[in-house]
Amino acid sequence: MRERRVLPATSGSFCGCEFRDCCSRYRELRACRRRFADSGRAVGLNTVKYLISTVAGTLAWAALAGSALAADMPVKALPAAPSWSGFYAGLSLGARWAANDWQTSDIAPNFGAGTFVPTGGTGGAIESVAARFGGYLGYNAQISRSWVAGVEADFGWADNKKTTSPVPGTAGLFFGTPLVGLPSGTVKETWDGSLRGRLGYLIGPATLVYGSGGVAWHRIELNANCAPVPGNSFCFNTPHNETYASTRVGWTVGGGVEHMIGGNWLARVDYRYADFGTWTQTFFTAGGVGIAFDDRFTARIKDRTHTATVGIAYRF
């Protein structure tokens, strides 16, 4: 039989060394596991950070690339606002209202002072309305984004004519006896024209609201017809029929709206008021001078017109 050897109890050196060895290895293993775990967490955190930075960089690059691409793409330009500058000429059609006021004076030579008293006043309105045809030309300068200045001349023709009977201020009472007055008086107006400055404001790129003002001319005629008929306060002598004509000069103001209707064409609505002052004219100066009865009388005409037209013009 094999002999069994038993180490003395007092020699526990082997057992002690082996135990310490194991403990030491166990501690090293635990430390290694902790280091591995910490390392894993660090690696995971770094990985997340890397992914985030990668995505952010990709998005930033995409944004920059998109901006650059957009900058390189052609952009469709907005249509340019039309210009109002340039010459233009057009035709107009409308109406002219002649607003005349006739006052009669200096009729005393026919009667003794205070013996004749006019009835219905010494005057009255002689007014007429007629169609007007005309043309105009001018030049516009667009002086800013919203303002247009210019100058314009226009010319027109209308047949304004009004006859009244009796002539205002010639009917009355002679020592209480009614007298019918001068048989008829006529006011006639034909051509007119003006030269005006214009200033307009653009309420839209193609629509101009404007005002105008300047000098105006027109042709006016006065006629008085006189015949010796019973009950007439005038015309005691040879019958008279006299006509006087004058080219009057006055001032005018107005305004309107003009619109670009396509291409170089302009359409408008326009109004003008003109005042030609007062025309004083004496009739029948040779009728009865030096005899018992004098047929002379004086007419004072306040001469005004209102003109409204529509027009179409071409801008060069």
PyMOL commands that set and color helices and strands:
alter all, ss='L'
color gray80, all
select helices_A, chain A and resi 13-72+108-110
alter helices_A, ss='H'
color red, helices_A
select strands_A, chain A and resi 86-105+116-118+123-142+147-164+172-174+177-179+184-204+207-226+240-262+265-283+297-315
alter strands_A, ss='S'
color yellow, strands_A
deselect
rebuild
show_as cartoon
